[in-house]
Amino acid sequence: MNRKAINVELLLHTLGMEPRKRGKEWFANCPSGKHDDVHPSWRMRDERGAFKHAFHRCWACKFGGGPVELVRKVRNLRTYSEARQWLDALMRGLPDLDPKTRVREVMDGEDAAFKLPSGVIFDPLDE
């Protein structure tokens, strides 16, 4: 994943942060949980191709970092790897699935109403 290619608007809206854009930055209430925001103190840079694209920081509590750290905090994921996988899937346009979600029913045959996207994990029905 290339951090400079991240769609910041999509990321923030998917995380449910209700951001507002001003110039090259998105502003929202701090997602750290360390304090209440009356006026949004958290910002994320949105300037594709720039070195600081997708970096974030709260000026009140100093919570900040890259997009993976934000995903890990907001989605309450245990590892950096889980957060990166979720972010990669979002940027590829895959549905927002819990990593442990398994497809239990698959339609067979040529007349199937849908086809599973590549990368979907499914278990046999008897498990």
Salt bridges, closest charged atoms under 4 A:
GLU25 OE1 - ARG43 NH1 3.96
ASP37 OD1 - HIS35 ND1 3.23
ASP46 OD2 - LYS21 NZ 3.68
ASP46 OD1 - HIS53 ND1 3.88
GLU47 OE2 - LYS24 NZ 3.26
GLU47 OE1 - ARG45 NH2 2.67
GLU82 OE2 - ARG78 NH2 3.92
ASP96 OD2 - ARG75 NH1 3.43
ASP123 OD2 - ARG102 NE 3.85
ASP123 OD2 - ARG104 NH1 3.60
